[in-house]
Amino acid sequence: MPRGRDRSPDALSTVSVVVPGQGRPEPPPELDAVEAKAWREVIAALPAHWVDPAGQLILLRLAAQAAVAARLEEQMRQLRATGSDQSKDARVLAARHTLASKSVADLLGHLRATPKSRTVPRAAGPRVLQAPAEMRPWEIRSSGKAQTEAEAN
């Protein structure tokens, strides 16, 4: 029996890995035009096969919130055009728009659709490299200090 890795042509062939999904899904028929546009824009911004069935549930909520935000923006523009953008109605619309926008941003992050959600923070690399070598994860106490051998015995 040979030792080491199997170097036969079958073992060395490449296997393409595909993230679970079904390509670029079309928006469900029950979405209105604004929601369908949001769906298509998000799907176009993501890699193919990125959105699996669970991701489509998130995307469905994202499209609905994006449509709500767009409608609130239109109402705010109308208030601004009439000069009543300092009214109580304008403040209520602005607060509702803020909530809808935060929801859209949060859902985009869950889908890993924003550049920030797909990258590792720059500080993570240097912090890992600067970690003391003598502290192993299983030795760390709640105080943040490493457990010594004398304490272990």
Secondary structure as the mmCIF struct_conf table of DSSP 4:
data_model
#
loop_
_struct_conf.conf_type_id
_struct_conf.id
_struct_conf.beg_label_comp_id
_struct_conf.beg_label_asym_id
_struct_conf.beg_label_seq_id
_struct_conf.end_label_comp_id
_struct_conf.end_label_asym_id
_struct_conf.end_label_seq_id
BEND BEND1 GLY A 4 GLY A 4
BEND BEND2 SER A 8 SER A 8
HELX_RH_AL_P HELX_RH_AL_P1 PRO A 9 LEU A 12
BEND BEND3 SER A 13 SER A 13
BEND BEND4 PRO A 20 GLY A 21
BEND BEND5 GLY A 23 ARG A 24
HELX_LH_PP_P HELX_LH_PP_P1 PRO A 25 PRO A 28
TURN_TY1_P TURN_TY1_P1 PRO A 29 GLU A 30
BEND BEND6 LEU A 31 LEU A 31
HELX_RH_AL_P HELX_RH_AL_P2 ALA A 33 ALA A 45
BEND BEND7 LEU A 46 LEU A 46
HELX_LH_PP_P HELX_LH_PP_P2 PRO A 47 PRO A 47
TURN_TY1_P TURN_TY1_P2 ALA A 48 HIS A 49
HELX_RH_AL_P HELX_RH_AL_P3 PRO A 53 THR A 82
TURN_TY1_P TURN_TY1_P3 GLY A 83 GLY A 83
TURN_TY1_P TURN_TY1_P4 ASP A 85 GLN A 86
BEND BEND8 SER A 87 SER A 87
HELX_RH_AL_P HELX_RH_AL_P4 LYS A 88 HIS A 110
TURN_TY1_P TURN_TY1_P5 LEU A 111 ARG A 112
BEND BEND9 THR A 114 THR A 114
HELX_RH_AL_P HELX_RH_AL_P5 PRO A 115 ARG A 118
BEND BEND10 THR A 119 THR A 119
TURN_TY1_P TURN_TY1_P6 ARG A 122 ALA A 123
HELX_RH_AL_P HELX_RH_AL_P6 ALA A 124 GLN A 130
BEND BEND11 ALA A 131 ALA A 131
TURN_TY1_P TURN_TY1_P7 ALA A 133 GLU A 134
HELX_RH_3T_P HELX_RH_3T_P1 PRO A 137 GLU A 139
STRN STRN1 ILE A 140 ILE A 140
TURN_TY1_P TURN_TY1_P8 SER A 142 SER A 143
BEND BEND12 GLY A 144 GLY A 144
HELX_LH_PP_P HELX_LH_PP_P3 LYS A 145 LYS A 145
STRN STRN2 ALA A 146 ALA A 146
HELX_LH_PP_P HELX_LH_PP_P4 GLN A 147 THR A 148
HELX_RH_AL_P HELX_RH_AL_P7 GLU A 149 ALA A 152
#
